[in-house]
Amino acid sequence: MSPPPTREDRVKCYNARDTYWKCLDSNELISDPKSKIDCEQLRKTFTENCPQVWVFHFDRKYKYEKFKAEQAKENAKQMAS
């Protein structure tokens, strides 16, 4: 069993995660292959700086947050109708 991450390790992980998520958000509607490559490189940095279990958790959290936002938009449309 590996030792728990230090504060410095956690900060690196969170920064890598946040940068990767920003890339995903900013390139969400863009189909430019270069954007995809940029995000893939950030994904690699993210997975290198975070424990695998954290990566799994953060990936699920990101998808769930996107799902919640989409549901909120749909509910708002339905309420306005």
DRENMARTI-950130 format. One record per atom (N, C-alpha, C, O): residue number from 1; residue in three letters; atom name; x, z, y. Coordinates in pm, whole numbers, plus 50000, padded with zeros to 5 digits. Layout:
// DRENMARTI-950130
+------+------+------+-------+-------+-------+
! resi ! resn ! name !    px !    pz !    py !
+------+------+------+-------+-------+-------+
!  NUM !  ala !   CA !     X !     Z !     Y !
...
+------+------+------+-------+-------+-------+
//
This chain:
// DRENMARTI-950130
+------+------+------+-------+-------+-------+
! resi ! resn ! name !    px !    pz !    py !
+------+------+------+-------+-------+-------+
!    1 !  met !    N ! 50084 ! 50000 ! 49882 !
!    1 !  met !   CA ! 50000 ! 50000 ! 50000 !
!    1 !  met !    C ! 50089 ! 50000 ! 50124 !
!    1 !  met !    O ! 50183 ! 50078 ! 50134 !
!    2 !  ser !    N ! 50057 ! 49914 ! 50216 !
!    2 !  ser !   CA ! 50139 ! 49903 ! 50337 !
!    2 !  ser !    C ! 50097 ! 50010 ! 50438 !
!    2 !  ser !    O ! 49984 ! 50058 ! 50437 !
!    3 !  pro !    N ! 50191 ! 50047 ! 50524 !
!    3 !  pro !   CA ! 50159 ! 50149 ! 50625 !
!    3 !  pro !    C ! 50059 ! 50092 ! 50727 !
!    3 !  pro !    O ! 50051 ! 49971 ! 50746 !
!    4 !  pro !    N ! 49984 ! 50180 ! 50791 !
!    4 !  pro !   CA ! 49887 ! 50131 ! 50890 !
!    4 !  pro !    C ! 49958 ! 50064 ! 51007 !
!    4 !  pro !    O ! 50072 ! 50099 ! 51038 !
!    5 !  pro !    N ! 49892 ! 49969 ! 51072 !
!    5 !  pro !   CA ! 49955 ! 49900 ! 51185 !
!    5 !  pro !    C ! 49981 ! 49996 ! 51301 !
!    5 !  pro !    O ! 49903 ! 50088 ! 51328 !
!    6 !  thr !    N ! 50090 ! 49973 ! 51368 !
!    6 !  thr !   CA ! 50123 ! 50053 ! 51485 !
!    6 !  thr !    C ! 50037 ! 50007 ! 51603 !
!    6 !  thr !    O ! 49968 ! 49905 ! 51595 !
!    7 !  arg !    N ! 50043 ! 50081 ! 51710 !
!    7 !  arg !   CA ! 49968 ! 50042 ! 51831 !
!    7 !  arg !    C ! 50013 ! 49904 ! 51877 !
!    7 !  arg !    O ! 49931 ! 49821 ! 51915 !
!    8 !  glu !    N ! 50143 ! 49880 ! 51874 !
!    8 !  glu !   CA ! 50197 ! 49750 ! 51915 !
!    8 !  glu !    C ! 50145 ! 49639 ! 51825 !
!    8 !  glu !    O ! 50111 ! 49530 ! 51873 !
!    9 !  asp !    N ! 50138 ! 49664 ! 51695 !
!    9 !  asp !   CA ! 50086 ! 49565 ! 51601 !
!    9 !  asp !    C ! 49939 ! 49534 ! 51629 !
!    9 !  asp !    O ! 49897 ! 49419 ! 51625 !
!   10 !  arg !    N ! 49863 ! 49639 ! 51659 !
!   10 !  arg !   CA ! 49721 ! 49619 ! 51688 !
!   10 !  arg !    C ! 49702 ! 49537 ! 51815 !
!   10 !  arg !    O ! 49617 ! 49448 ! 51820 !
!   11 !  val !    N ! 49781 ! 49566 ! 51917 !
!   11 !  val !   CA ! 49771 ! 49491 ! 52042 !
!   11 !  val !    C ! 49803 ! 49344 ! 52019 !
!   11 !  val !    O ! 49734 ! 49256 ! 52070 !
!   12 !  lys !    N ! 49908 ! 49317 ! 51940 !
!   12 !  lys !   CA ! 49943 ! 49177 ! 51907 !
!   12 !  lys !    C ! 49826 ! 49109 ! 51836 !
!   12 !  lys !    O ! 49792 ! 48995 ! 51866 !
!   13 !  cys !    N ! 49768 ! 49180 ! 51742 !
!   13 !  cys !   CA ! 49656 ! 49125 ! 51665 !
!   13 !  cys !    C ! 49538 ! 49095 ! 51757 !
!   13 !  cys !    O ! 49483 ! 48985 ! 51753 !
!   14 !  tyr !    N ! 49499 ! 49192 ! 51839 !
!   14 !  tyr !   CA ! 49384 ! 49173 ! 51927 !
!   14 !  tyr !    C ! 49408 ! 49059 ! 52026 !
!   14 !  tyr !    O ! 49317 ! 48981 ! 52053 !
!   15 !  asn !    N ! 49529 ! 49050 ! 52079 !
!   15 !  asn !   CA ! 49560 ! 48941 ! 52172 !
!   15 !  asn !    C ! 49552 ! 48805 ! 52103 !
!   15 !  asn !    O ! 49499 ! 48709 ! 52159 !
!   16 !  ala !    N ! 49607 ! 48797 ! 51981 !
!   16 !  ala !   CA ! 49602 ! 48672 ! 51905 !
!   16 !  ala !    C ! 49457 ! 48635 ! 51873 !
!   16 !  ala !    O ! 49419 ! 48519 ! 51883 !
!   17 !  arg !    N ! 49377 ! 48735 ! 51835 !
!   17 !  arg !   CA ! 49235 ! 48711 ! 51805 !
!   17 !  arg !    C ! 49162 ! 48660 ! 51928 !
!   17 !  arg !    O ! 49091 ! 48561 ! 51922 !
!   18 !  asp !    N ! 49181 ! 48728 ! 52040 !
!   18 !  asp !   CA ! 49111 ! 48691 ! 52163 !
!   18 !  asp !    C ! 49149 ! 48551 ! 52210 !
!   18 !  asp !    O ! 49064 ! 48475 ! 52256 !
!   19 !  thr !    N ! 49276 ! 48517 ! 52199 !
!   19 !  thr !   CA ! 49322 ! 48384 ! 52239 !
!   19 !  thr !    C ! 49261 ! 48277 ! 52148 !
!   19 !  thr !    O ! 49218 ! 48172 ! 52195 !
!   20 !  tyr !    N ! 49259 ! 48305 ! 52020 !
!   20 !  tyr !   CA ! 49199 ! 48211 ! 51924 !
!   20 !  tyr !    C ! 49050 ! 48194 ! 51952 !
!   20 !  tyr !    O ! 49001 ! 48081 ! 51953 !
!   21 !  trp !    N ! 48979 ! 48304 ! 51975 !
!   21 !  trp !   CA ! 48836 ! 48296 ! 52002 !
!   21 !  trp !    C ! 48808 ! 48219 ! 52131 !
!   21 !  trp !    O ! 48712 ! 48142 ! 52137 !
!   22 !  lys !    N ! 48891 ! 48237 ! 52233 !
!   22 !  lys !   CA ! 48874 ! 48163 ! 52358 !
!   22 !  lys !    C ! 48890 ! 48013 ! 52333 !
!   22 !  lys !    O ! 48816 ! 47932 ! 52389 !
!   23 !  cys !    N ! 48986 ! 47978 ! 52249 !
!   23 !  cys !   CA ! 49006 ! 47837 ! 52215 !
!   23 !  cys !    C ! 48882 ! 47782 ! 52145 !
!   23 !  cys !    O ! 48835 ! 47673 ! 52178 !
!   24 !  leu !    N ! 48830 ! 47857 ! 52050 !
!   24 !  leu !   CA ! 48709 ! 47812 ! 51980 !
!   24 !  leu !    C ! 48593 ! 47795 ! 52076 !
!   24 !  leu !    O ! 48520 ! 47696 ! 52070 !
!   25 !  asp !    N ! 48576 ! 47892 ! 52165 !
!   25 !  asp !   CA ! 48465 ! 47886 ! 52260 !
!   25 !  asp !    C ! 48480 ! 47769 ! 52358 !
!   25 !  asp !    O ! 48382 ! 47700 ! 52388 !
!   26 !  ser !    N ! 48601 ! 47748 ! 52407 !
!   26 !  ser !   CA ! 48620 ! 47642 ! 52506 !
!   26 !  ser !    C ! 48616 ! 47503 ! 52445 !
!   26 !  ser !    O ! 48591 ! 47405 ! 52515 !
!   27 !  asn !    N ! 48641 ! 47492 ! 52316 !
!   27 !  asn !   CA ! 48642 ! 47361 ! 52250 !
!   27 !  asn !    C ! 48520 ! 47340 ! 52161 !
!   27 !  asn !    O ! 48517 ! 47247 ! 52080 !
!   28 !  glu !    N ! 48423 ! 47426 ! 52175 !
!   28 !  glu !   CA ! 48305 ! 47422 ! 52089 !
!   28 !  glu !    C ! 48233 ! 47288 ! 52092 !
!   28 !  glu !    O ! 48189 ! 47239 ! 51988 !
!   29 !  leu !    N ! 48222 ! 47228 ! 52209 !
!   29 !  leu !   CA ! 48147 ! 47103 ! 52223 !
!   29 !  leu !    C ! 48237 ! 46981 ! 52236 !
!   29 !  leu !    O ! 48190 ! 46870 ! 52258 !
!   30 !  ile !    N ! 48366 ! 47002 ! 52222 !
!   30 !  ile !   CA ! 48462 ! 46893 ! 52239 !
!   30 !  ile !    C ! 48506 ! 46845 ! 52100 !
!   30 !  ile !    O ! 48536 ! 46926 ! 52013 !
!   31 !  ser !    N ! 48509 ! 46715 ! 52081 !
!   31 !  ser !   CA ! 48552 ! 46662 ! 51952 !
!   31 !  ser !    C ! 48691 ! 46602 ! 51960 !
!   31 !  ser !    O ! 48727 ! 46517 ! 51879 !
!   32 !  asp !    N ! 48770 ! 46646 ! 52057 !
!   32 !  asp !   CA ! 48906 ! 46596 ! 52076 !
!   32 !  asp !    C ! 48996 ! 46652 ! 51965 !
!   32 !  asp !    O ! 49007 ! 46773 ! 51950 !
!   33 !  pro !    N ! 49062 ! 46564 ! 51887 !
!   33 !  pro !   CA ! 49150 ! 46612 ! 51780 !
!   33 !  pro !    C ! 49263 ! 46703 ! 51830 !
!   33 !  pro !    O ! 49304 ! 46794 ! 51758 !
!   34 !  lys !    N ! 49312 ! 46680 ! 51952 !
!   34 !  lys !   CA ! 49419 ! 46764 ! 52006 !
!   34 !  lys !    C ! 49370 ! 46909 ! 52022 !
!   34 !  lys !    O ! 49445 ! 47003 ! 51996 !
!   35 !  ser !    N ! 49246 ! 46926 ! 52064 !
!   35 !  ser !   CA ! 49190 ! 47059 ! 52080 !
!   35 !  ser !    C ! 49185 ! 47131 ! 51945 !
!   35 !  ser !    O ! 49212 ! 47250 ! 51936 !
!   36 !  lys !    N ! 49150 ! 47056 ! 51843 !
!   36 !  lys !   CA ! 49144 ! 47114 ! 51708 !
!   36 !  lys !    C ! 49283 ! 47160 ! 51664 !
!   36 !  lys !    O ! 49297 ! 47267 ! 51605 !
!   37 !  ile !    N ! 49383 ! 47080 ! 51692 !
!   37 !  ile !   CA ! 49520 ! 47116 ! 51656 !
!   37 !  ile !    C ! 49564 ! 47241 ! 51732 !
!   37 !  ile !    O ! 49626 ! 47330 ! 51674 !
!   38 !  asp !    N ! 49531 ! 47248 ! 51861 !
!   38 !  asp !   CA ! 49565 ! 47366 ! 51940 !
!   38 !  asp !    C ! 49502 ! 47491 ! 51880 !
!   38 !  asp !    O ! 49569 ! 47594 ! 51867 !
!   39 !  cys !    N ! 49376 ! 47484 ! 51843 !
!   39 !  cys !   CA ! 49308 ! 47599 ! 51784 !
!   39 !  cys !    C ! 49366 ! 47633 ! 51647 !
!   39 !  cys !    O ! 49374 ! 47751 ! 51611 !
!   40 !  glu !    N ! 49405 ! 47534 ! 51570 !
!   40 !  glu !   CA ! 49466 ! 47561 ! 51439 !
!   40 !  glu !    C ! 49597 ! 47637 ! 51455 !
!   40 !  glu !    O ! 49627 ! 47726 ! 51375 !
!   41 !  gln !    N ! 49674 ! 47601 ! 51557 !
!   41 !  gln !   CA ! 49799 ! 47673 ! 51581 !
!   41 !  gln !    C ! 49771 ! 47818 ! 51622 !
!   41 !  gln !    O ! 49841 ! 47909 ! 51580 !
!   42 !  leu !    N ! 49668 ! 47837 ! 51704 !
!   42 !  leu !   CA ! 49630 ! 47972 ! 51744 !
!   42 !  leu !    C ! 49575 ! 48051 ! 51625 !
!   42 !  leu !    O ! 49596 ! 48172 ! 51615 !
!   43 !  arg !    N ! 49506 ! 47982 ! 51536 !
!   43 !  arg !   CA ! 49455 ! 48046 ! 51413 !
!   43 !  arg !    C ! 49572 ! 48095 ! 51329 !
!   43 !  arg !    O ! 49567 ! 48205 ! 51274 !
!   44 !  lys !    N ! 49675 ! 48014 ! 51319 !
!   44 !  lys !   CA ! 49793 ! 48053 ! 51242 !
!   44 !  lys !    C ! 49857 ! 48178 ! 51303 !
!   44 !  lys !    O ! 49894 ! 48270 ! 51230 !
!   45 !  thr !    N ! 49869 ! 48182 ! 51434 !
!   45 !  thr !   CA ! 49924 ! 48299 ! 51503 !
!   45 !  thr !    C ! 49836 ! 48421 ! 51477 !
!   45 !  thr !    O ! 49887 ! 48531 ! 51452 !
!   46 !  phe !    N ! 49707 ! 48402 ! 51484 !
!   46 !  phe !   CA ! 49610 ! 48509 ! 51458 !
!   46 !  phe !    C ! 49629 ! 48565 ! 51317 !
!   46 !  phe !    O ! 49638 ! 48687 ! 51299 !
!   47 !  thr !    N ! 49635 ! 48478 ! 51217 !
!   47 !  thr !   CA ! 49649 ! 48526 ! 51079 !
!   47 !  thr !    C ! 49786 ! 48587 ! 51051 !
!   47 !  thr !    O ! 49799 ! 48672 ! 50962 !
!   48 !  glu !    N ! 49887 ! 48545 ! 51124 !
!   48 !  glu !   CA ! 50020 ! 48603 ! 51106 !
!   48 !  glu !    C ! 50031 ! 48741 ! 51171 !
!   48 !  glu !    O ! 50110 ! 48825 ! 51126 !
!   49 !  asn !    N ! 49953 ! 48766 ! 51275 !
!   49 !  asn !   CA ! 49964 ! 48891 ! 51349 !
!   49 !  asn !    C ! 49863 ! 48998 ! 51308 !
!   49 !  asn !    O ! 49872 ! 49112 ! 51353 !
!   50 !  cys !    N ! 49769 ! 48962 ! 51222 !
!   50 !  cys !   CA ! 49666 ! 49058 ! 51182 !
!   50 !  cys !    C ! 49664 ! 49074 ! 51030 !
!   50 !  cys !    O ! 49691 ! 48978 ! 50956 !
!   51 !  pro !    N ! 49633 ! 49195 ! 50983 !
!   51 !  pro !   CA ! 49616 ! 49213 ! 50840 !
!   51 !  pro !    C ! 49503 ! 49123 ! 50788 !
!   51 !  pro !    O ! 49407 ! 49096 ! 50860 !
!   52 !  gln !    N ! 49516 ! 49078 ! 50665 !
!   52 !  gln !   CA ! 49419 ! 48985 ! 50608 !
!   52 !  gln !    C ! 49276 ! 49041 ! 50612 !
!   52 !  gln !    O ! 49182 ! 48967 ! 50639 !
!   53 !  val !    N ! 49261 ! 49168 ! 50586 !
!   53 !  val !   CA ! 49129 ! 49230 ! 50588 !
!   53 !  val !    C ! 49070 ! 49224 ! 50729 !
!   53 !  val !    O ! 48950 ! 49203 ! 50745 !
!   54 !  trp !    N ! 49153 ! 49242 ! 50830 !
!   54 !  trp !   CA ! 49106 ! 49234 ! 50968 !
!   54 !  trp !    C ! 49064 ! 49092 ! 51002 !
!   54 !  trp !    O ! 48962 ! 49072 ! 51069 !
!   55 !  val !    N ! 49141 ! 48995 ! 50957 !
!   55 !  val !   CA ! 49108 ! 48854 ! 50984 !
!   55 !  val !    C ! 48970 ! 48823 ! 50926 !
!   55 !  val !    O ! 48887 ! 48761 ! 50992 !
!   56 !  phe !    N ! 48947 ! 48866 ! 50803 !
!   56 !  phe !   CA ! 48818 ! 48845 ! 50738 !
!   56 !  phe !    C ! 48707 ! 48910 ! 50822 !
!   56 !  phe !    O ! 48603 ! 48849 ! 50847 !
!   57 !  his !    N ! 48729 ! 49034 ! 50864 !
!   57 !  his !   CA ! 48630 ! 49106 ! 50944 !
!   57 !  his !    C ! 48604 ! 49036 ! 51078 !
!   57 !  his !    O ! 48489 ! 49016 ! 51117 !
!   58 !  phe !    N ! 48712 ! 48999 ! 51147 !
!   58 !  phe !   CA ! 48697 ! 48936 ! 51278 !
!   58 !  phe !    C ! 48629 ! 48800 ! 51267 !
!   58 !  phe !    O ! 48551 ! 48763 ! 51354 !
!   59 !  asp !    N ! 48658 ! 48725 ! 51160 !
!   59 !  asp !   CA ! 48592 ! 48595 ! 51139 !
!   59 !  asp !    C ! 48441 ! 48615 ! 51123 !
!   59 !  asp !    O ! 48362 ! 48542 ! 51182 !
!   60 !  arg !    N ! 48403 ! 48713 ! 51043 !
!   60 !  arg !   CA ! 48261 ! 48741 ! 51022 !
!   60 !  arg !    C ! 48195 ! 48787 ! 51152 !
!   60 !  arg !    O ! 48083 ! 48748 ! 51184 !
!   61 !  lys !    N ! 48267 ! 48871 ! 51226 !
!   61 !  lys !   CA ! 48214 ! 48922 ! 51352 !
!   61 !  lys !    C ! 48192 ! 48808 ! 51451 !
!   61 !  lys !    O ! 48089 ! 48803 ! 51518 !
!   62 !  tyr !    N ! 48288 ! 48716 ! 51460 !
!   62 !  tyr !   CA ! 48276 ! 48602 ! 51552 !
!   62 !  tyr !    C ! 48153 ! 48519 ! 51517 !
!   62 !  tyr !    O ! 48074 ! 48483 ! 51604 !
!   63 !  lys !    N ! 48138 ! 48488 ! 51389 !
!   63 !  lys !   CA ! 48024 ! 48406 ! 51346 !
!   63 !  lys !    C ! 47892 ! 48478 ! 51372 !
!   63 !  lys !    O ! 47794 ! 48415 ! 51413 !
!   64 !  tyr !    N ! 47889 ! 48609 ! 51349 !
!   64 !  tyr !   CA ! 47767 ! 48686 ! 51371 !
!   64 !  tyr !    C ! 47732 ! 48691 ! 51519 !
!   64 !  tyr !    O ! 47615 ! 48678 ! 51556 !
!   65 !  glu !    N ! 47831 ! 48710 ! 51604 !
!   65 !  glu !   CA ! 47806 ! 48713 ! 51749 !
!   65 !  glu !    C ! 47751 ! 48579 ! 51797 !
!   65 !  glu !    O ! 47661 ! 48575 ! 51881 !
!   66 !  lys !    N ! 47803 ! 48469 ! 51744 !
!   66 !  lys !   CA ! 47753 ! 48336 ! 51779 !
!   66 !  lys !    C ! 47608 ! 48320 ! 51731 !
!   66 !  lys !    O ! 47524 ! 48266 ! 51803 !
!   67 !  phe !    N ! 47581 ! 48368 ! 51610 !
!   67 !  phe !   CA ! 47446 ! 48362 ! 51555 !
!   67 !  phe !    C ! 47349 ! 48442 ! 51641 !
!   67 !  phe !    O ! 47240 ! 48394 ! 51673 !
!   68 !  lys !    N ! 47388 ! 48563 ! 51681 !
!   68 !  lys !   CA ! 47302 ! 48647 ! 51765 !
!   68 !  lys !    C ! 47273 ! 48579 ! 51898 !
!   68 !  lys !    O ! 47159 ! 48581 ! 51946 !
!   69 !  ala !    N ! 47375 ! 48519 ! 51959 !
!   69 !  ala !   CA ! 47357 ! 48452 ! 52087 !
!   69 !  ala !    C ! 47260 ! 48334 ! 52073 !
!   69 !  ala !    O ! 47175 ! 48313 ! 52159 !
!   70 !  glu !    N ! 47274 ! 48259 ! 51966 !
!   70 !  glu !   CA ! 47186 ! 48145 ! 51941 !
!   70 !  glu !    C ! 47042 ! 48191 ! 51920 !
!   70 !  glu !    O ! 46948 ! 48131 ! 51971 !
!   71 !  gln !    N ! 47025 ! 48299 ! 51844 !
!   71 !  gln !   CA ! 46892 ! 48353 ! 51821 !
!   71 !  gln !    C ! 46829 ! 48402 ! 51951 !
!   71 !  gln !    O ! 46709 ! 48383 ! 51973 !
!   72 !  ala !    N ! 46909 ! 48464 ! 52036 !
!   72 !  ala !   CA ! 46858 ! 48513 ! 52165 !
!   72 !  ala !    C ! 46811 ! 48396 ! 52251 !
!   72 !  ala !    O ! 46709 ! 48405 ! 52319 !
!   73 !  lys !    N ! 46886 ! 48285 ! 52249 !
!   73 !  lys !   CA ! 46846 ! 48165 ! 52325 !
!   73 !  lys !    C ! 46714 ! 48110 ! 52273 !
!   73 !  lys !    O ! 46625 ! 48076 ! 52350 !
!   74 !  glu !    N ! 46703 ! 48101 ! 52141 !
!   74 !  glu !   CA ! 46581 ! 48048 ! 52080 !
!   74 !  glu !    C ! 46462 ! 48138 ! 52111 !
!   74 !  glu !    O ! 46353 ! 48090 ! 52141 !
!   75 !  asn !    N ! 46483 ! 48270 ! 52105 !
!   75 !  asn !   CA ! 46375 ! 48364 ! 52136 !
!   75 !  asn !    C ! 46333 ! 48352 ! 52282 !
!   75 !  asn !    O ! 46214 ! 48360 ! 52313 !
!   76 !  ala !    N ! 46428 ! 48335 ! 52370 !
!   76 !  ala !   CA ! 46398 ! 48320 ! 52513 !
!   76 !  ala !    C ! 46317 ! 48192 ! 52536 !
!   76 !  ala !    O ! 46223 ! 48192 ! 52616 !
!   77 !  lys !    N ! 46352 ! 48083 ! 52467 !
!   77 !  lys !   CA ! 46276 ! 47958 ! 52479 !
!   77 !  lys !    C ! 46133 ! 47977 ! 52432 !
!   77 !  lys !    O ! 46039 ! 47931 ! 52496 !
!   78 !  gln !    N ! 46117 ! 48046 ! 52321 !
!   78 !  gln !   CA ! 45984 ! 48069 ! 52265 !
!   78 !  gln !    C ! 45898 ! 48155 ! 52357 !
!   78 !  gln !    O ! 45778 ! 48133 ! 52372 !
!   79 !  met !    N ! 45962 ! 48254 ! 52418 !
!   79 !  met !   CA ! 45889 ! 48344 ! 52509 !
!   79 !  met !    C ! 45848 ! 48269 ! 52636 !
!   79 !  met !    O ! 45743 ! 48298 ! 52693 !
!   80 !  ala !    N ! 45929 ! 48173 ! 52679 !
!   80 !  ala !   CA ! 45900 ! 48096 ! 52800 !
!   80 !  ala !    C ! 45789 ! 47995 ! 52776 !
!   80 !  ala !    O ! 45721 ! 47953 ! 52870 !
!   81 !  ser !    N ! 45771 ! 47955 ! 52653 !
!   81 !  ser !   CA ! 45670 ! 47852 ! 52621 !
!   81 !  ser !    C ! 45530 ! 47905 ! 52625 !
!   81 !  ser !    O ! 45436 ! 47830 ! 52600 !
+------+------+------+-------+-------+-------+
//
